[in-house]
Amino acid sequence: MNTIEFKIDGIGHFISDNYLKVPIYQRSYTWEKSNVNDLLQDIKSSYPDEYFIGTIVVNDKDDYLEIIDGQQRLATITIFFTAIRYLMHQNNDEEGAIEIENEYLFKKDIRTRDKKPKLTLNSKDNDFFIKEIIEKSTYDNIKTDRESHTKILGALESVSEFVKNEYNLNSKSFEYLYNLIDFIKNDVKIIIVSVPDEANAFTIFETLNDRGLALSQTDLIKNYLFNKSGDRLDEAQEIWSKFTGAIEAAESENEILQYIRHHWSSKNGFTREKQLFKNVKDKTINKNQTLTLISEFEQDAQSYLAILNPQHSLWSDYSPNCKEYISTFRELKLTQNKPLLLAILKQFDKKNVEKALKLVVSWSVRNLITGIVGAGTLEHEFSNQAKLINEGKIKNALDLKESIKSFAPSDDQFKKSFEIATVSKQYIARYYLSEIEKSYRDTTEIGPLNNPEKVNLEHILPINYNLGSWPQFDEDAHKSYYKRIGNLTLMDKKMNSEQKNEEFELKKQIYEKSEIVITKSLDEYDQWTPEYIEKRQKDFAEKAVNVWNLKI
């Protein structure tokens, strides 16, 4: 076949009539139960009229069809036939179960008697799909260890519930299900686009997106790069599979796109998700550029995973402080700095990595407090600094400090903002107080734990207060002061539960028993007033300037 061919067929007949394979580089099964249920309800509500469910793009490999686009629908319909077969087994219709197997699931080789599946998924999903879903006669006690496997099992559970309900609603007769099988076989229509080679397949895939079929940025980028890799397609596919597999195994499939975007931003400046495919396409125009880019993705993947995980093995070669800095980014849920962290790890020596990470922590916290740079602008700045590092214009941590000087909050700005700051998010408040607590100690031998299971964030002036117990605060004053950092402290969870919303005099008796300095020192106050909250917060602000300093 040398031309692109179009054909209309029923999806069940298409599965029955062909051997289908998902290539190794394709993403795994991603449909949620909601997607599966939507498809099932659409099919049910359309019966008995014809129903069109979209286009399937395939590359004809002579003895099988390679699925370029359409695996989610094909896998889900295959799972539907599996669920029907399960139900037949449960109701002792072994002959019907065998008919379903032979028509839609697999066929036996006449010589070897080996089962050949009608649908083969990618290398990450196929063993699970065949051994745990297709070949079994029940889905009880199936265990999963990958996100995509969990989704496959979830699809099976949804479909099994659907067919069981339809069976019960129709007087426990298979007649309606037989009709539904025939409907899916002949009247749930697809358009099959058969292309002669990978290049045409990738072009068709992208064209479908241009015409309104919502495809993920990851799939578009992958298919474009494979198209551009020419006679090195196998190499490109192998490299792509390695780095995406590593990220998916450690995090999730959704993280792959974020990695690609952060990596691209670190080299090319800030790039929004919706701009990513176009930018990659505009700047990656030949085979060498394509293989270089995919290889860089693979080379830097472990650095990215280390940025996400302070326990990653990469950090064993660095100062223990580096783990702490990465833990801080994770604790504060900071993501805008990832392009910069990638560049730092790639270009700086270990000593300068430690210094630069400290600088980024301080810069991030100062900006959280002052809000001088908005979140979107901050990601711009992080990405721009990353680009300068990758271009060799920033060579070390000192250069980075000089480069950010114009927009990093100064000591005076930070201090004044800290003196009046309120915090709504408990995880952020707990981090601030934990670090300030450390600054009051000569050693870190005994320190507050950041674990909310053991240490509570305590509002001295309670969130829910009784005006009679707190006469210094009217309603307006309460709203103004209860979230102020000066009104917050850390307490052992058990101790905190003992005092709840008591008045200050009773709370003091518990505070003085604490081993946490910033909590024990509350015993020094004879009462709790707006003025004391401001005084305590000013003391904290003095400490904060040194805790999150910009020195290296």
One Martini backbone bead per residue (centre of mass of N, CA, C, O) as a GRO file, in nm:
protein
  552
    1MET     BB    1   0.092   0.039   0.027
    2ASN     BB    2   0.107   0.399  -0.103
    3THR     BB    3  -0.161   0.497   0.024
    4ILE     BB    4  -0.416   0.664   0.158
    5GLU     BB    5  -0.672   0.507   0.351
    6PHE     BB    6  -1.034   0.474   0.364
    7LYS     BB    7  -1.257   0.339   0.624
    8ILE     BB    8  -1.562   0.186   0.710
    9ASP     BB    9  -1.640   0.053   1.042
   10GLY     BB   10  -1.687  -0.164   1.279
   11ILE     BB   11  -1.521  -0.204   1.571
   12GLY     BB   12  -1.567  -0.506   1.614
   13HIS     BB   13  -1.483  -0.598   1.329
   14PHE     BB   14  -1.199  -0.476   1.337
   15ILE     BB   15  -1.101  -0.657   1.568
   16SER     BB   16  -1.175  -0.936   1.446
   17ASP     BB   17  -1.007  -0.883   1.154
   18ASN     BB   18  -0.748  -0.815   1.344
   19TYR     BB   19  -0.417  -0.726   1.421
   20LEU     BB   20  -0.323  -0.530   1.708
   21LYS     BB   21  -0.077  -0.259   1.771
   22VAL     BB   22   0.102  -0.096   2.015
   23PRO     BB   23   0.350   0.095   2.030
   24ILE     BB   24   0.607   0.147   2.251
   25TYR     BB   25   0.579   0.479   2.246
   26GLN     BB   26   0.313   0.476   2.346
   27ARG     BB   27   0.095   0.549   2.551
   28SER     BB   28  -0.089   0.462   2.795
   29TYR     BB   29  -0.349   0.390   2.964
   30THR     BB   30  -0.597   0.673   3.054
   31TRP     BB   31  -0.870   0.600   3.127
   32GLU     BB   32  -1.134   0.673   3.300
   33LYS     BB   33  -1.431   0.582   3.422
   34SER     BB   34  -1.583   0.821   3.291
   35ASN     BB   35  -1.506   0.753   2.999
   36VAL     BB   36  -1.628   0.471   2.991
   37ASN     BB   37  -1.920   0.545   3.071
   38ASP     BB   38  -1.974   0.734   2.837
   39LEU     BB   39  -1.947   0.526   2.613
   40LEU     BB   40  -2.165   0.327   2.710
   41GLN     BB   41  -2.404   0.530   2.709
   42ASP     BB   42  -2.384   0.605   2.412
   43ILE     BB   43  -2.435   0.324   2.303
   44LYS     BB   44  -2.707   0.270   2.441
   45SER     BB   45  -2.859   0.533   2.333
   46SER     BB   46  -2.813   0.452   2.017
   47TYR     BB   47  -2.964   0.215   2.025
   48PRO     BB   48  -2.991   0.094   1.690
   49ASP     BB   49  -2.830   0.324   1.590
   50GLU     BB   50  -2.591   0.466   1.448
   51TYR     BB   51  -2.242   0.510   1.573
   52PHE     BB   52  -1.991   0.757   1.600
   53ILE     BB   53  -1.627   0.732   1.734
   54GLY     BB   54  -1.424   0.791   1.502
   55THR     BB   55  -1.073   0.784   1.449
   56ILE     BB   56  -0.840   0.551   1.303
   57VAL     BB   57  -0.486   0.517   1.313
   58VAL     BB   58  -0.283   0.330   1.074
   59ASN     BB   59  -0.012   0.094   1.025
   60ASP     BB   60   0.073  -0.120   0.774
   61LYS     BB   61   0.242  -0.450   0.857
   62ASP     BB   62   0.061  -0.684   0.716
   63ASP     BB   63   0.025  -0.877   0.996
   64TYR     BB   64  -0.040  -0.585   1.113
   65LEU     BB   65  -0.171  -0.312   1.307
   66GLU     BB   66  -0.066   0.006   1.380
   67ILE     BB   67  -0.137   0.222   1.647
   68ILE     BB   68  -0.156   0.570   1.643
   69ASP     BB   69  -0.482   0.608   1.680
   70GLY     BB   70  -0.715   0.448   1.936
   71GLN     BB   71  -0.650   0.274   2.196
   72GLN     BB   72  -0.870   0.348   2.402
   73ARG     BB   73  -1.114   0.236   2.243
   74LEU     BB   74  -1.005  -0.049   2.178
   75ALA     BB   75  -0.953  -0.138   2.470
   76THR     BB   76  -1.241  -0.091   2.580
   77ILE     BB   77  -1.388  -0.287   2.388
   78THR     BB   78  -1.224  -0.533   2.470
   79ILE     BB   79  -1.317  -0.519   2.766
   80PHE     BB   80  -1.611  -0.568   2.705
   81PHE     BB   81  -1.574  -0.859   2.598
   82THR     BB   82  -1.450  -0.962   2.860
   83ALA     BB   83  -1.697  -0.911   3.045
   84ILE     BB   84  -1.887  -1.096   2.896
   85ARG     BB   85  -1.723  -1.353   2.941
   86TYR     BB   86  -1.732  -1.349   3.247
   87LEU     BB   87  -2.042  -1.376   3.267
   88MET     BB   88  -2.057  -1.649   3.127
   89HIS     BB   89  -1.891  -1.806   3.325
   90GLN     BB   90  -2.078  -1.745   3.576
   91ASN     BB   91  -2.331  -1.881   3.384
   92ASN     BB   92  -2.228  -2.141   3.221
   93ASP     BB   93  -2.136  -2.011   2.923
   94GLU     BB   94  -1.890  -2.153   2.757
   95GLU     BB   95  -1.957  -2.126   2.459
   96GLY     BB   96  -1.984  -1.816   2.456
   97ALA     BB   97  -1.700  -1.752   2.564
   98ILE     BB   98  -1.547  -1.880   2.326
   99GLU     BB   99  -1.664  -1.701   2.103
  100ILE     BB  100  -1.548  -1.435   2.213
  101GLU     BB  101  -1.257  -1.512   2.211
  102ASN     BB  102  -1.227  -1.583   1.901
  103GLU     BB  103  -1.333  -1.302   1.790
  104TYR     BB  104  -1.194  -1.062   2.015
  105LEU     BB  105  -0.920  -1.169   2.170
  106PHE     BB  106  -0.823  -1.465   2.055
  107LYS     BB  107  -0.602  -1.696   1.883
  108LYS     BB  108  -0.511  -2.008   1.776
  109ASP     BB  109  -0.255  -2.184   1.685
  110ILE     BB  110  -0.268  -2.471   1.501
  111ARG     BB  111   0.021  -2.574   1.591
  112THR     BB  112   0.098  -2.447   1.890
  113ARG     BB  113  -0.161  -2.329   2.056
  114ASP     BB  114  -0.116  -2.041   2.074
  115LYS     BB  115  -0.203  -1.731   2.189
  116LYS     BB  116  -0.334  -1.460   1.989
  117PRO     BB  117  -0.381  -1.144   2.019
  118LYS     BB  118  -0.576  -0.886   1.893
  119LEU     BB  119  -0.449  -0.703   2.131
  120THR     BB  120  -0.155  -0.496   2.166
  121LEU     BB  121   0.018  -0.338   2.387
  122ASN     BB  122   0.241  -0.194   2.540
  123SER     BB  123   0.516  -0.283   2.730
  124LYS     BB  124   0.380  -0.181   3.006
  125ASP     BB  125   0.075  -0.330   2.960
  126ASN     BB  126   0.053  -0.616   2.824
  127ASP     BB  127   0.095  -0.831   3.040
  128PHE     BB  128  -0.139  -0.740   3.215
  129PHE     BB  129  -0.363  -0.749   3.002
  130ILE     BB  130  -0.336  -1.052   2.934
  131LYS     BB  131  -0.300  -1.207   3.215
  132GLU     BB  132  -0.521  -1.034   3.400
  133ILE     BB  133  -0.761  -0.996   3.177
  134ILE     BB  134  -0.791  -1.190   2.923
  135GLU     BB  135  -0.712  -1.489   3.046
  136LYS     BB  136  -0.911  -1.456   3.257
  137SER     BB  137  -1.228  -1.552   3.429
  138THR     BB  138  -1.147  -1.332   3.649
  139TYR     BB  139  -1.108  -1.017   3.858
  140ASP     BB  140  -1.014  -1.137   4.106
  141ASN     BB  141  -0.724  -1.041   4.266
  142ILE     BB  142  -0.611  -0.796   4.118
  143LYS     BB  143  -0.290  -0.656   4.075
  144THR     BB  144  -0.134  -0.330   4.102
  145ASP     BB  145   0.171  -0.106   3.995
  146ARG     BB  146   0.025   0.092   3.793
  147GLU     BB  147  -0.156   0.340   3.669
  148SER     BB  148  -0.252   0.199   3.405
  149HIS     BB  149  -0.348  -0.061   3.544
  150THR     BB  150  -0.564   0.070   3.718
  151LYS     BB  151  -0.729   0.173   3.472
  152ILE     BB  152  -0.787  -0.098   3.345
  153LEU     BB  153  -0.934  -0.214   3.591
  154GLY     BB  154  -1.146   0.012   3.606
  155ALA     BB  155  -1.270  -0.050   3.332
  156LEU     BB  156  -1.358  -0.337   3.397
  157GLU     BB  157  -1.544  -0.265   3.632
  158SER     BB  158  -1.738  -0.083   3.472
  159VAL     BB  159  -1.819  -0.286   3.253
  160SER     BB  160  -1.916  -0.513   3.440
  161GLU     BB  161  -2.142  -0.349   3.569
  162PHE     BB  162  -2.296  -0.293   3.311
  163VAL     BB  163  -2.351  -0.589   3.210
  164LYS     BB  164  -2.489  -0.683   3.469
  165ASN     BB  165  -2.723  -0.482   3.468
  166GLU     BB  166  -2.836  -0.562   3.188
  167TYR     BB  167  -2.889  -0.855   3.263
  168ASN     BB  168  -3.086  -0.797   3.500
  169LEU     BB  169  -3.289  -0.604   3.344
  170ASN     BB  170  -3.320  -0.874   3.133
  171SER     BB  171  -3.389  -1.136   3.303
  172LYS     BB  172  -3.121  -1.288   3.281
  173SER     BB  173  -3.050  -1.220   2.975
  174PHE     BB  174  -2.847  -1.233   2.674
  175GLU     BB  175  -2.999  -1.095   2.440
  176TYR     BB  176  -2.918  -0.795   2.471
  177LEU     BB  177  -2.610  -0.847   2.460
  178TYR     BB  178  -2.609  -0.964   2.179
  179ASN     BB  179  -2.714  -0.706   2.046
  180LEU     BB  180  -2.476  -0.528   2.143
  181ILE     BB  181  -2.255  -0.681   2.000
  182ASP     BB  182  -2.365  -0.637   1.713
  183PHE     BB  183  -2.362  -0.329   1.729
  184ILE     BB  184  -2.053  -0.302   1.776
  185LYS     BB  185  -1.968  -0.455   1.523
  186ASN     BB  186  -2.154  -0.277   1.295
  187ASP     BB  187  -2.268   0.031   1.431
  188VAL     BB  188  -1.997   0.116   1.560
  189LYS     BB  189  -1.831   0.366   1.412
  190ILE     BB  190  -1.538   0.391   1.200
  191ILE     BB  191  -1.245   0.555   1.082
  192ILE     BB  192  -0.998   0.422   0.872
  193VAL     BB  193  -0.655   0.521   0.867
  194SER     BB  194  -0.429   0.421   0.616
  195VAL     BB  195  -0.076   0.414   0.631
  196PRO     BB  196   0.246   0.344   0.490
  197ASP     BB  197   0.393   0.528   0.714
  198GLU     BB  198   0.508   0.709   0.976
  199ALA     BB  199   0.503   0.990   0.852
  200ASN     BB  200   0.201   0.985   0.775
  201ALA     BB  201   0.093   0.924   1.054
  202PHE     BB  202   0.198   1.182   1.195
  203THR     BB  203   0.050   1.380   1.011
  204ILE     BB  204  -0.236   1.285   1.067
  205PHE     BB  205  -0.232   1.327   1.368
  206GLU     BB  206  -0.193   1.636   1.353
  207THR     BB  207  -0.440   1.702   1.172
  208LEU     BB  208  -0.656   1.615   1.371
  209ASN     BB  209  -0.595   1.843   1.568
  210ASP     BB  210  -0.652   2.081   1.370
  211ARG     BB  211  -0.967   1.956   1.340
  212GLY     BB  212  -1.045   1.905   1.676
  213LEU     BB  213  -0.875   1.687   1.802
  214ALA     BB  214  -0.791   1.616   2.122
  215LEU     BB  215  -0.454   1.642   2.190
  216SER     BB  216  -0.178   1.596   2.341
  217GLN     BB  217   0.120   1.747   2.375
  218THR     BB  218   0.285   1.491   2.400
  219ASP     BB  219   0.188   1.351   2.140
  220LEU     BB  220   0.265   1.572   1.941
  221ILE     BB  221   0.566   1.580   2.003
  222LYS     BB  222   0.634   1.288   1.955
  223ASN     BB  223   0.532   1.267   1.659
  224TYR     BB  224   0.708   1.489   1.545
  225LEU     BB  225   0.986   1.371   1.622
  226PHE     BB  226   0.952   1.105   1.471
  227ASN     BB  227   0.918   1.230   1.194
  228LYS     BB  228   1.213   1.381   1.210
  229SER     BB  229   1.405   1.113   1.246
  230GLY     BB  230   1.372   0.913   1.027
  231ASP     BB  231   1.622   0.668   1.011
  232ARG     BB  232   1.607   0.718   1.354
  233LEU     BB  233   1.344   0.610   1.484
  234ASP     BB  234   1.424   0.378   1.673
  235GLU     BB  235   1.605   0.552   1.852
  236ALA     BB  236   1.391   0.759   1.938
  237GLN     BB  237   1.194   0.556   2.068
  238GLU     BB  238   1.385   0.441   2.281
  239ILE     BB  239   1.452   0.705   2.430
  240TRP     BB  240   1.164   0.788   2.496
  241SER     BB  241   1.093   0.537   2.662
  242LYS     BB  242   1.300   0.576   2.889
  243PHE     BB  243   1.218   0.859   3.009
  244THR     BB  244   0.911   0.811   3.040
  245GLY     BB  245   0.933   0.557   3.216
  246ALA     BB  246   1.083   0.687   3.455
  247ILE     BB  247   0.867   0.902   3.523
  248GLU     BB  248   0.617   0.721   3.547
  249ALA     BB  249   0.728   0.533   3.772
  250ALA     BB  250   0.787   0.773   3.984
  251GLU     BB  251   0.513   0.921   3.911
  252SER     BB  252   0.363   1.015   3.612
  253GLU     BB  253   0.232   1.079   3.310
  254ASN     BB  254   0.173   1.387   3.365
  255GLU     BB  255   0.484   1.462   3.418
  256ILE     BB  256   0.603   1.461   3.134
  257LEU     BB  257   0.507   1.737   3.033
  258GLN     BB  258   0.641   1.903   3.257
  259TYR     BB  259   0.925   1.825   3.190
  260ILE     BB  260   0.937   1.930   2.901
  261ARG     BB  261   0.871   2.224   2.972
  262HIS     BB  262   1.100   2.280   3.175
  263HIS     BB  263   1.328   2.205   2.987
  264TRP     BB  264   1.265   2.408   2.764
  265SER     BB  265   1.273   2.665   2.948
  266SER     BB  266   1.578   2.630   3.033
  267LYS     BB  267   1.671   2.688   2.719
  268ASN     BB  268   1.421   2.911   2.599
  269GLY     BB  269   1.237   2.993   2.805
  270PHE     BB  270   0.938   3.074   2.872
  271THR     BB  271   0.669   2.817   2.853
  272ARG     BB  272   0.371   2.739   2.766
  273GLU     BB  273   0.180   2.470   2.721
  274LYS     BB  274   0.024   2.576   2.458
  275GLN     BB  275   0.322   2.647   2.315
  276LEU     BB  276   0.510   2.399   2.299
  277PHE     BB  277   0.469   2.259   2.027
  278LYS     BB  278   0.528   2.502   1.846
  279ASN     BB  279   0.819   2.553   1.952
  280VAL     BB  280   0.936   2.281   1.880
  281LYS     BB  281   0.866   2.293   1.577
  282ASP     BB  282   1.024   2.564   1.511
  283LYS     BB  283   1.323   2.449   1.644
  284THR     BB  284   1.268   2.146   1.518
  285ILE     BB  285   1.378   2.063   1.173
  286ASN     BB  286   1.571   1.811   1.219
  287LYS     BB  287   1.728   1.522   1.291
  288ASN     BB  288   1.956   1.624   1.480
  289GLN     BB  289   1.780   1.798   1.664
  290THR     BB  290   1.597   1.570   1.754
  291LEU     BB  291   1.806   1.377   1.887
  292THR     BB  292   1.918   1.584   2.081
  293LEU     BB  293   1.661   1.642   2.240
  294ILE     BB  294   1.591   1.352   2.331
  295SER     BB  295   1.864   1.305   2.474
  296GLU     BB  296   1.829   1.534   2.682
  297PHE     BB  297   1.585   1.421   2.817
  298GLU     BB  298   1.730   1.164   2.916
  299GLN     BB  299   1.976   1.290   3.070
  300ASP     BB  300   1.772   1.482   3.270
  301ALA     BB  301   1.563   1.301   3.423
  302GLN     BB  302   1.706   1.246   3.697
  303SER     BB  303   1.719   1.538   3.786
  304TYR     BB  304   1.416   1.580   3.799
  305LEU     BB  305   1.357   1.355   4.008
  306ALA     BB  306   1.537   1.491   4.225
  307ILE     BB  307   1.364   1.751   4.249
  308LEU     BB  308   1.107   1.577   4.356
  309ASN     BB  309   1.331   1.398   4.538
  310PRO     BB  310   1.527   1.393   4.828
  311GLN     BB  311   1.580   1.057   4.805
  312HIS     BB  312   1.749   1.059   4.579
  313SER     BB  313   2.053   0.927   4.477
  314LEU     BB  314   2.192   1.187   4.376
  315TRP     BB  315   2.227   1.323   4.674
  316SER     BB  316   2.471   1.146   4.783
  317ASP     BB  317   2.689   1.357   4.630
  318TYR     BB  318   2.582   1.569   4.831
  319SER     BB  319   2.496   1.782   5.039
  320PRO     BB  320   2.258   1.763   5.286
  321ASN     BB  321   2.135   2.044   5.221
  322CYS     BB  322   2.006   1.973   4.949
  323LYS     BB  323   1.775   1.803   5.062
  324GLU     BB  324   1.647   2.035   5.223
  325TYR     BB  325   1.582   2.218   4.984
  326ILE     BB  326   1.401   2.014   4.835
  327SER     BB  327   1.201   1.980   5.069
  328THR     BB  328   1.103   2.270   5.063
  329PHE     BB  329   0.978   2.275   4.784
  330ARG     BB  330   0.779   2.049   4.852
  331GLU     BB  331   0.643   2.171   5.104
  332LEU     BB  332   0.563   2.450   4.932
  333LYS     BB  333   0.481   2.382   4.637
  334LEU     BB  334   0.718   2.442   4.432
  335THR     BB  335   0.742   2.489   4.056
  336GLN     BB  336   0.873   2.745   3.906
  337ASN     BB  337   1.192   2.641   3.955
  338LYS     BB  338   1.265   2.396   3.767
  339PRO     BB  339   1.433   2.517   3.536
  340LEU     BB  340   1.658   2.621   3.724
  341LEU     BB  341   1.737   2.352   3.859
  342LEU     BB  342   1.824   2.210   3.603
  343ALA     BB  343   2.055   2.407   3.531
  344ILE     BB  344   2.218   2.381   3.789
  345LEU     BB  345   2.273   2.071   3.769
  346LYS     BB  346   2.409   2.082   3.482
  347GLN     BB  347   2.635   2.341   3.526
  348PHE     BB  348   2.714   2.298   3.821
  349ASP     BB  349   2.886   2.248   4.079
  350LYS     BB  350   2.840   2.121   4.390
  351LYS     BB  351   2.898   2.380   4.548
  352ASN     BB  352   2.707   2.564   4.369
  353VAL     BB  353   2.449   2.410   4.412
  354GLU     BB  354   2.416   2.467   4.711
  355LYS     BB  355   2.415   2.777   4.691
  356ALA     BB  356   2.181   2.803   4.486
  357LEU     BB  357   1.958   2.663   4.649
  358LYS     BB  358   1.960   2.862   4.881
  359LEU     BB  359   1.886   3.107   4.709
  360VAL     BB  360   1.610   2.998   4.604
  361VAL     BB  361   1.475   2.973   4.874
  362SER     BB  362   1.496   3.270   4.961
  363TRP     BB  363   1.360   3.391   4.716
  364SER     BB  364   1.088   3.241   4.749
  365VAL     BB  365   1.012   3.338   5.035
  366ARG     BB  366   1.029   3.640   4.986
  367ASN     BB  367   0.801   3.632   4.771
  368LEU     BB  368   0.572   3.514   4.944
  369ILE     BB  369   0.570   3.762   5.138
  370THR     BB  370   0.571   4.015   4.930
  371GLY     BB  371   0.467   3.982   4.620
  372ILE     BB  372   0.635   4.131   4.397
  373VAL     BB  373   0.621   3.858   4.236
  374GLY     BB  374   0.442   3.691   4.045
  375ALA     BB  375   0.396   3.371   3.957
  376GLY     BB  376   0.431   3.411   3.649
  377THR     BB  377   0.682   3.595   3.663
  378LEU     BB  378   0.860   3.402   3.823
  379GLU     BB  379   0.880   3.187   3.601
  380HIS     BB  380   1.015   3.367   3.403
  381GLU     BB  381   1.271   3.425   3.572
  382PHE     BB  382   1.365   3.138   3.614
  383SER     BB  383   1.389   3.073   3.310
  384ASN     BB  384   1.588   3.297   3.234
  385GLN     BB  385   1.814   3.205   3.423
  386ALA     BB  386   1.845   2.927   3.296
  387LYS     BB  387   1.927   3.022   3.016
  388LEU     BB  388   2.185   3.172   3.109
  389ILE     BB  389   2.322   2.921   3.215
  390ASN     BB  390   2.313   2.748   2.946
  391GLU     BB  391   2.478   2.995   2.793
  392GLY     BB  392   2.716   3.094   3.010
  393LYS     BB  393   2.636   3.375   3.169
  394ILE     BB  394   2.601   3.180   3.418
  395LYS     BB  395   2.852   3.009   3.626
  396ASN     BB  396   2.741   3.076   3.923
  397ALA     BB  397   2.615   3.173   4.224
  398LEU     BB  398   2.718   3.463   4.213
  399ASP     BB  399   2.597   3.533   3.941
  400LEU     BB  400   2.305   3.478   4.027
  401LYS     BB  401   2.286   3.691   4.246
  402GLU     BB  402   2.337   3.932   4.053
  403SER     BB  403   2.099   3.873   3.852
  404ILE     BB  404   1.861   3.897   4.093
  405LYS     BB  405   1.886   4.175   4.241
  406SER     BB  406   1.652   4.354   4.100
  407PHE     BB  407   1.401   4.127   4.206
  408ALA     BB  408   1.493   4.071   4.483
  409PRO     BB  409   1.413   4.099   4.791
  410SER     BB  410   1.501   4.289   5.029
  411ASP     BB  411   1.556   4.312   5.354
  412ASP     BB  412   1.355   4.545   5.403
  413GLN     BB  413   1.115   4.433   5.247
  414PHE     BB  414   1.094   4.165   5.399
  415LYS     BB  415   1.062   4.269   5.687
  416LYS     BB  416   0.807   4.446   5.649
  417SER     BB  417   0.629   4.214   5.540
  418PHE     BB  418   0.660   4.017   5.780
  419GLU     BB  419   0.533   4.206   6.007
  420ILE     BB  420   0.226   4.175   5.835
  421ALA     BB  421   0.184   3.884   5.789
  422THR     BB  422  -0.027   3.639   5.646
  423VAL     BB  423  -0.156   3.290   5.692
  424SER     BB  424  -0.354   3.026   5.540
  425LYS     BB  425  -0.141   2.805   5.497
  426GLN     BB  426  -0.029   2.564   5.700
  427TYR     BB  427   0.234   2.458   5.558
  428ILE     BB  428   0.367   2.738   5.552
  429ALA     BB  429   0.355   2.816   5.850
  430ARG     BB  430   0.512   2.570   5.957
  431TYR     BB  431   0.774   2.638   5.814
  432TYR     BB  432   0.838   2.913   5.928
  433LEU     BB  433   0.839   2.826   6.231
  434SER     BB  434   1.057   2.607   6.214
  435GLU     BB  435   1.288   2.796   6.118
  436ILE     BB  436   1.271   2.998   6.352
  437GLU     BB  437   1.320   2.799   6.579
  438LYS     BB  438   1.611   2.726   6.495
  439SER     BB  439   1.725   3.025   6.547
  440TYR     BB  440   1.691   2.985   6.879
  441ARG     BB  441   1.913   2.770   6.849
  442ASP     BB  442   2.225   2.612   6.899
  443THR     BB  443   2.076   2.351   6.816
  444THR     BB  444   1.921   2.052   6.636
  445GLU     BB  445   1.850   1.818   6.833
  446ILE     BB  446   1.593   1.989   6.912
  447GLY     BB  447   1.295   1.994   6.717
  448PRO     BB  448   1.060   2.059   6.513
  449LEU     BB  449   0.806   1.909   6.348
  450ASN     BB  450   0.653   1.885   6.018
  451ASN     BB  451   0.454   1.681   6.124
  452PRO     BB  452   0.104   1.694   6.150
  453GLU     BB  453   0.075   1.430   6.333
  454LYS     BB  454   0.253   1.579   6.582
  455VAL     BB  455   0.236   1.887   6.481
  456ASN     BB  456   0.072   2.173   6.547
  457LEU     BB  457  -0.109   2.442   6.445
  458GLU     BB  458  -0.128   2.740   6.642
  459HIS     BB  459  -0.384   2.953   6.759
  460ILE     BB  460  -0.390   3.166   6.996
  461LEU     BB  461  -0.595   3.312   6.854
  462PRO     BB  462  -0.867   3.183   6.769
  463ILE     BB  463  -1.069   3.113   6.512
  464ASN     BB  464  -1.273   3.033   6.741
  465TYR     BB  465  -1.422   3.285   6.939
  466ASN     BB  466  -1.465   3.433   7.263
  467LEU     BB  467  -1.518   3.749   7.357
  468GLY     BB  468  -1.503   3.708   7.671
  469SER     BB  469  -1.201   3.569   7.651
  470TRP     BB  470  -1.126   3.821   7.426
  471PRO     BB  471  -1.143   4.153   7.489
  472GLN     BB  472  -0.912   4.272   7.283
  473PHE     BB  473  -1.121   4.146   7.057
  474ASP     BB  474  -1.286   4.220   6.804
  475GLU     BB  475  -1.406   4.128   6.509
  476ASP     BB  476  -1.201   4.290   6.337
  477ALA     BB  477  -0.944   4.206   6.493
  478HIS     BB  478  -0.968   3.907   6.449
  479LYS     BB  479  -0.947   3.913   6.136
  480SER     BB  480  -0.658   4.059   6.140
  481TYR     BB  481  -0.491   3.844   6.359
  482TYR     BB  482  -0.527   3.520   6.342
  483LYS     BB  483  -0.315   3.500   6.072
  484ARG     BB  484  -0.080   3.595   6.204
  485ILE     BB  485   0.234   3.499   6.269
  486GLY     BB  486   0.232   3.608   6.572
  487ASN     BB  487  -0.030   3.397   6.628
  488LEU     BB  488   0.171   3.161   6.584
  489THR     BB  489   0.234   2.805   6.652
  490LEU     BB  490   0.385   2.517   6.807
  491MET     BB  491   0.245   2.181   6.881
  492ASP     BB  492   0.174   1.928   7.040
  493LYS     BB  493  -0.099   1.751   6.971
  494LYS     BB  494  -0.187   1.673   7.259
  495MET     BB  495  -0.157   1.951   7.391
  496ASN     BB  496  -0.354   2.097   7.201
  497SER     BB  497  -0.614   1.927   7.275
  498GLU     BB  498  -0.634   2.038   7.578
  499GLN     BB  499  -0.709   2.361   7.495
  500LYS     BB  500  -0.799   2.475   7.233
  501ASN     BB  501  -1.034   2.753   7.312
  502GLU     BB  502  -0.900   2.883   7.532
  503GLU     BB  503  -0.788   3.099   7.730
  504PHE     BB  504  -0.483   3.238   7.777
  505GLU     BB  505  -0.423   3.154   8.072
  506LEU     BB  506  -0.459   2.847   8.010
  507LYS     BB  507  -0.258   2.818   7.776
  508LYS     BB  508   0.003   2.897   7.922
  509GLN     BB  509   0.029   2.635   8.096
  510ILE     BB  510   0.105   2.470   7.834
  511TYR     BB  511   0.332   2.630   7.697
  512GLU     BB  512   0.549   2.599   7.934
  513LYS     BB  513   0.587   2.276   7.861
  514SER     BB  514   0.734   2.332   7.616
  515GLU     BB  515   1.020   2.268   7.387
  516ILE     BB  516   0.931   2.508   7.223
  517VAL     BB  517   1.043   2.817   7.217
  518ILE     BB  518   0.804   2.986   7.078
  519THR     BB  519   0.603   2.866   7.296
  520LYS     BB  520   0.726   2.896   7.582
  521SER     BB  521   0.755   3.221   7.559
  522LEU     BB  522   0.445   3.290   7.611
  523ASP     BB  523   0.471   3.308   7.927
  524GLU     BB  524   0.568   3.620   7.923
  525TYR     BB  525   0.273   3.686   7.882
  526ASP     BB  526  -0.007   3.831   8.046
  527GLN     BB  527  -0.129   3.879   7.757
  528TRP     BB  528  -0.345   3.905   7.458
  529THR     BB  529  -0.258   4.126   7.193
  530PRO     BB  530  -0.205   4.312   6.922
  531GLU     BB  531   0.070   4.421   7.025
  532TYR     BB  532   0.200   4.138   7.079
  533ILE     BB  533   0.181   4.029   6.796
  534GLU     BB  534   0.357   4.249   6.667
  535LYS     BB  535   0.610   4.203   6.839
  536ARG     BB  536   0.656   3.904   6.769
  537GLN     BB  537   0.673   3.952   6.459
  538LYS     BB  538   0.921   4.136   6.464
  539ASP     BB  539   1.109   3.924   6.579
  540PHE     BB  540   1.074   3.728   6.344
  541ALA     BB  541   1.173   3.920   6.119
  542GLU     BB  542   1.463   3.936   6.215
  543LYS     BB  543   1.515   3.635   6.169
  544ALA     BB  544   1.427   3.602   5.869
  545VAL     BB  545   1.658   3.758   5.733
  546ASN     BB  546   1.866   3.530   5.818
  547VAL     BB  547   1.732   3.267   5.726
  548TRP     BB  548   1.661   3.425   5.430
  549ASN     BB  549   1.928   3.478   5.294
  550LEU     BB  550   2.161   3.615   5.025
  551LYS     BB  551   2.396   3.448   5.107
  552ILE     BB  552   2.722   3.263   4.992
   0.00000   0.00000   0.00000
